[in-house]
Amino acid sequence: MSFGGKVNTTASVDIPGEGWPDLSTSEFREIRRVSQVFDNTSIAMAITIAALNVQGQLISELIEGVPPTLNMGRTFAYKRAVYGRAHAELLAEFATQDRRKEGENAAVDDPEQSDRFLAQSNRDVCLLLGKSPNGIASI
């Protein structure tokens, strides 16, 4: 945000994937429909931590320590898993930031929304691992 209170809508933080798909705050904002008023640094930190978490769950997919090459569908699943987890973690922070009076009644954050975002992230990780999202395997 500038000193005049205007948000720089072109600012984006690119987060290198280091073998995994690259991520960015601008893509996160677009996909998760997050307003430009929220702090880019906090969002970048949440995305980076969420990516580490998802990558930790996908450690069995590494080939000699190198992440696998993901096709387009698997890349989308990876990004949705990361961005969903980051969004879930940021919901509490978003709620503490000032909202304009005009926007106060525009949308209400459901207390269970964070749990739904985490559940979707976990389903995406299961998809990437080729496992059932409900923990049931064939007998």
VOPAGU-2260 file (C-alpha; in pm, 1 decimal, decimal comma):
REM VOPAGU-2260
SITE   aa  ch    i         X         Y         Z
SITE  MET   A    0       0,0       0,0       0,0
SITE  SER   A    1     128,0     347,2     -78,1
SITE  PHE   A    2     155,2     636,0     166,7
SITE  GLY   A    3    -157,2     784,8      10,0
SITE  GLY   A    4    -356,1     476,3     108,7
SITE  LYS   A    5    -384,1     343,6    -244,9
SITE  VAL   A    6    -316,0     -22,7    -303,8
SITE  ASN   A    7     -61,5    -117,6    -569,0
SITE  THR   A    8    -265,2    -372,2    -763,6
SITE  THR   A    9      24,7    -466,3    -990,2
SITE  ALA   A   10     251,3    -581,2    -707,4
SITE  SER   A   11     300,7    -954,9    -691,5
SITE  VAL   A   12     540,2   -1180,6    -508,8
SITE  ASP   A   13     657,8   -1478,0    -713,9
SITE  ILE   A   14     737,7   -1789,2    -512,3
SITE  PRO   A   15     973,5   -2027,3    -694,5
SITE  GLY   A   16     863,3   -2389,7    -671,5
SITE  GLU   A   17    1215,9   -2532,8    -672,9
SITE  GLY   A   18    1096,8   -2829,8    -876,0
SITE  TRP   A   19     733,4   -2796,4    -778,1
SITE  PRO   A   20     504,3   -2557,0    -969,2
SITE  ASP   A   21     581,3   -2188,3    -913,1
SITE  LEU   A   22     326,2   -1989,9    -714,6
SITE  SER   A   23     247,2   -1620,3    -681,5
SITE  THR   A   24      43,0   -1383,5    -471,7
SITE  SER   A   25    -130,1   -1245,2    -782,6
SITE  GLU   A   26    -242,2   -1593,2    -889,0
SITE  PHE   A   27    -357,6   -1663,9    -532,3
SITE  ARG   A   28    -558,2   -1339,8    -529,6
SITE  GLU   A   29    -716,8   -1423,1    -865,5
SITE  ILE   A   30    -802,4   -1785,0    -789,8
SITE  ARG   A   31    -910,0   -1734,0    -428,5
SITE  ARG   A   32   -1073,5   -1395,0    -502,9
SITE  VAL   A   33    -881,9   -1213,3    -231,3
SITE  SER   A   34    -895,4    -835,3    -227,8
SITE  GLN   A   35    -589,5    -624,2    -303,9
SITE  VAL   A   36    -618,8    -456,8      36,0
SITE  PHE   A   37    -462,9    -753,9     212,9
SITE  ASP   A   38     -90,4    -746,7     279,3
SITE  ASN   A   39     122,9    -913,6       8,2
SITE  THR   A   40     397,0   -1012,5     252,5
SITE  SER   A   41     155,3   -1202,6     479,6
SITE  ILE   A   42       1,0   -1375,0     180,4
SITE  ALA   A   43     342,5   -1473,2      39,4
SITE  MET   A   44     443,3   -1612,0     378,6
SITE  ALA   A   45     121,6   -1814,9     409,9
SITE  ILE   A   46     159,1   -1952,1      55,4
SITE  THR   A   47     521,8   -2051,0     118,8
SITE  ILE   A   48     435,5   -2229,0     444,7
SITE  ALA   A   49     133,5   -2399,5     285,2
SITE  ALA   A   50     354,8   -2517,6      -3,3
SITE  LEU   A   51     603,3   -2666,6     244,7
SITE  ASN   A   52     316,5   -2844,4     417,9
SITE  VAL   A   53     175,2   -2987,9      94,0
SITE  GLN   A   54     522,5   -3085,3     -29,3
SITE  GLY   A   55     580,2   -3266,4     300,9
SITE  GLN   A   56     264,3   -3468,0     239,9
SITE  LEU   A   57     383,9   -3547,8    -112,1
SITE  ILE   A   58     735,2   -3658,7      -9,1
SITE  SER   A   59     662,1   -4013,4    -126,1
SITE  GLU   A   60     624,4   -3876,0    -480,8
SITE  LEU   A   61     985,9   -3755,3    -499,0
SITE  ILE   A   62    1205,8   -3939,2    -745,8
SITE  GLU   A   63    1560,1   -3952,4    -608,1
SITE  GLY   A   64    1483,6   -3636,7    -411,0
SITE  VAL   A   65    1341,7   -3450,6    -713,1
SITE  PRO   A   66     974,1   -3353,7    -741,8
SITE  PRO   A   67     787,3   -3528,8   -1023,7
SITE  THR   A   68     689,3   -3348,5   -1341,6
SITE  LEU   A   69     319,3   -3269,9   -1307,5
SITE  ASN   A   70      81,1   -3257,0   -1601,6
SITE  MET   A   71    -165,2   -2968,9   -1621,4
SITE  GLY   A   72    -436,9   -3137,9   -1414,8
SITE  ARG   A   73    -196,4   -3240,5   -1139,7
SITE  THR   A   74     -44,4   -2890,5   -1141,2
SITE  PHE   A   75    -391,1   -2744,6   -1086,9
SITE  ALA   A   76    -455,4   -2990,8    -802,7
SITE  TYR   A   77    -120,2   -2900,2    -642,2
SITE  LYS   A   78    -189,7   -2527,2    -667,2
SITE  ARG   A   79    -543,5   -2565,3    -532,6
SITE  ALA   A   80    -409,6   -2769,4    -240,5
SITE  VAL   A   81    -150,5   -2502,7    -158,7
SITE  TYR   A   82    -372,4   -2200,5    -214,1
SITE  GLY   A   83    -661,9   -2358,2     -22,2
SITE  ARG   A   84    -438,9   -2431,6     275,6
SITE  ALA   A   85    -292,1   -2080,4     264,4
SITE  HIS   A   86    -639,0   -1925,9     241,2
SITE  ALA   A   87    -757,1   -2129,3     540,4
SITE  GLU   A   88    -461,9   -2007,0     745,2
SITE  LEU   A   89    -518,4   -1646,8     639,6
SITE  LEU   A   90    -891,3   -1631,0     717,8
SITE  ALA   A   91    -828,1   -1525,5    1076,6
SITE  GLU   A   92    -589,9   -1254,0     958,9
SITE  PHE   A   93    -836,0   -1132,5     697,4
SITE  ALA   A   94   -1102,0   -1101,7     966,3
SITE  THR   A   95    -879,9    -875,2    1176,3
SITE  GLN   A   96    -804,8    -630,2     896,1
SITE  ASP   A   97   -1024,3    -325,6     856,2
SITE  ARG   A   98   -1310,3    -346,5     612,9
SITE  ARG   A   99   -1481,1     -45,5     467,7
SITE  LYS   A  100   -1823,4      28,1     610,7
SITE  GLU   A  101   -1979,5     -31,5     266,0
SITE  GLY   A  102   -1832,5    -380,6     253,1
SITE  GLU   A  103   -1920,6    -494,9     603,5
SITE  ASN   A  104   -2242,1    -659,9     494,2
SITE  ALA   A  105   -2118,6    -775,4     152,2
SITE  ALA   A  106   -2013,8   -1117,7     273,8
SITE  VAL   A  107   -1997,9   -1301,9     602,2
SITE  ASP   A  108   -1710,3   -1540,8     674,9
SITE  ASP   A  109   -1854,5   -1871,8     782,5
SITE  PRO   A  110   -1668,3   -2002,4    1089,1
SITE  GLU   A  111   -1640,7   -2343,4     921,1
SITE  GLN   A  112   -1498,6   -2202,1     598,3
SITE  SER   A  113   -1139,5   -2264,3     709,4
SITE  ASP   A  114   -1219,5   -2631,1     773,1
SITE  ARG   A  115   -1373,0   -2663,6     426,1
SITE  PHE   A  116   -1063,0   -2509,5     264,5
SITE  LEU   A  117    -834,9   -2748,7     456,4
SITE  ALA   A  118   -1054,5   -3045,2     366,7
SITE  GLN   A  119   -1036,8   -2954,3      -4,0
SITE  SER   A  120    -659,6   -2919,3      24,1
SITE  ASN   A  121    -636,7   -3264,9     180,8
SITE  ARG   A  122    -857,7   -3413,4     -93,1
SITE  ASP   A  123    -628,1   -3261,2    -355,5
SITE  VAL   A  124    -322,9   -3412,3    -183,2
SITE  CYS   A  125    -496,7   -3751,5    -182,1
SITE  LEU   A  126    -566,7   -3709,7    -553,0
SITE  LEU   A  127    -198,2   -3636,7    -617,9
SITE  LEU   A  128    -100,2   -3942,5    -413,3
SITE  GLY   A  129    -354,5   -4163,3    -591,1
SITE  LYS   A  130    -528,4   -4239,6    -261,3
SITE  SER   A  131    -891,3   -4233,7    -160,7
SITE  PRO   A  132    -978,1   -3904,3      10,3
SITE  ASN   A  133   -1186,0   -4087,8     272,9
SITE  GLY   A  134    -904,4   -4324,0     372,5
SITE  ILE   A  135   -1075,0   -4633,3     234,8
SITE  ALA   A  136    -866,6   -4870,1      23,7
SITE  SER   A  137    -973,9   -5171,8    -177,6
SITE  ILE   A  138    -987,2   -5492,4      20,2
